[in-house]
């Protein structure tokens, strides 16, 4: 059995944001790091907000923790009052050594998974997320690559075959894995269009334009294009060197 991948699930816990339908099933094989956060005005001290809202936020997190555990996940949780939501998400991802962060949109049962493969950077972490979440399920996985102008067919084959081998090493049944390649298209538009046929998308953080698109735009714009949940596999954290 592959180790459970640690997945950060950020929820704006006091703004009516809850765990969307289908997300607990998606993360049934994960170790969920449940981040309840609330963005407060610059002039408000986090401690002051905590005194005012902690009980209500904790009650919500209790509910969400139960939902994930009943689906099969293991859960640890954090409650943070912050002036900068994105910085908090980034910091928690690093502190808890999360392989991926989830953009939690609703989905149905997970039958078809699109894995956007942009290059060799971060491929091992991508494989660990895919194998950990979907290796023991009935879901079919499509590895999707939009080739650059200077990439040969051989380059693309080496990239995708290498990922298939890594998934096989992690215990996945390769009969559930397909590969798909597009050329002469912008990666972002191609992935968004392809995603319409799938229940969830897994993609690497190694392409800043994609990550900015998912995390850096208003939620309604993201939801208009990526309708399902998106798992953004994080870059390898920099190695700590002992001075």
ABEGO torsion letter per residue (X at the ends): XBBBBBBBBBBBAAAGBBBBBGAAAAAAABBBBBBBBBBBBAABBAAAAAAAAAAAAAAAAAAAAAAAAAAGBBBBBBBBBBABAAAAAAAAAAAAGBABBBBBBBBBBBABBBBBBAEABGAAAAAAAAAAAAAABABBBBBBBBBBAABBAAAAAAAAAAAAAAAAAAGBBAAABBBBBBBGBBAAAAAAAAAAABABBBBBAABAAAAAAAAABBAAAAAAABABBBBBBBBBBBBBBBX
